Amino acid sequence: MEWDLRNTPSIEESVRHSDIVYNLVGRDYPTKNFDLEDVNIEGAERIAEAVAKYDIDRFVHMSSYNADKNSISEFFRTKGRAEEVVRSIFPETTIVRPAPVFGFEDRLLHKLAGVMNLVTSNHMRERFWPVHALDIGSALATMAEDDTTAAETYELYGPKNYSMAEIAAMVDREIIKHRRHINLPKRIVKPMADAYNKLIWWSQTSADSVEREFIDQTIDPKAKTFKDLDIEPGEIGNFTFQYLQNYRSSSFYDLPPATEREKREEKKYLHVIDDQ
């Protein structure tokens, strides 16, 4: 069904016969047609109003990790304000805050494996718990069947904390290539990213994405997690081969995953323990 984020009747027509509505609409970079407030706050508000108007049983709002109305990041700030807006309109809203997501066509592993991810601004020190897209999907499906998840807030994140540099090294090992990253000061990269964002229409970078490089993921201790949904989240290291094999050259395409290669290398050596 065709609908428009600024066209309230089209939103109402889309949700009016639903039992549950998922708001997965969001934007982490501005465009000439929509800024972050247009999408993340005003768009969410219109959808929540339509849900409330037609008395839909359930509403699940996809927010973001680090959502905070007082954040220095505009994206995190608009996501935090949106949570307050949708809850004020529809108090039973289930809020989901996913960590940075990896999976097919993601913007984490594939970005690090590509050749365009050249310039960084914080030596890739940002730390977070990457989460598998399929685990997020399983959580959303569970919420549809479990009414006790209404009015709850969920922080959905992976089992292990990494820095971006650690994930980049993992990616390099898997694709058997070394991707170079040049670190430049934030005062230089932010205006460059802002200008680049205005020149192209697809998602590549923005001034706010540079700002987010300096913000580690924090977990709300009051929020529920995968554990409350009886879901065991996957570890990113177990999926890099599956998602990154196509970045290898033909010479190395059929080699086993990096972890398997490392195990084989380990077996080549005889380890002698000298307890004298």
Secondary structure as UniProt FT lines:
FT   TURN            5..6
FT   HELIX           8..15
FT   TURN            16..17
FT   STRAND          20..23
FT   HELIX           36..37
FT   HELIX           38..43
FT   HELIX           44..53
FT   TURN            54..55
FT   STRAND          58..62
FT   TURN            65..66
FT   TURN            69..70
FT   HELIX           74..89
FT   TURN            91..92
FT   STRAND          94..98
FT   STRAND          101..102
FT   TURN            104..105
FT   HELIX           109..113
FT   STRAND          119..120
FT   TURN            123..124
FT   STRAND          127..128
FT   STRAND          131..132
FT   HELIX           133..145
FT   HELIX           147..149
FT   TURN            150..151
FT   STRAND          153..156
FT   STRAND          162..163
FT   HELIX           164..175
FT   STRAND          182..183
FT   HELIX           186..199
FT   HELIX           207..212
FT   TURN            213..214
FT   TURN            221..222
FT   HELIX           226..229
FT   HELIX           236..238
FT   HELIX           240..244
FT   HELIX           245..247
FT   TURN            250..254
FT   HELIX           258..267
//
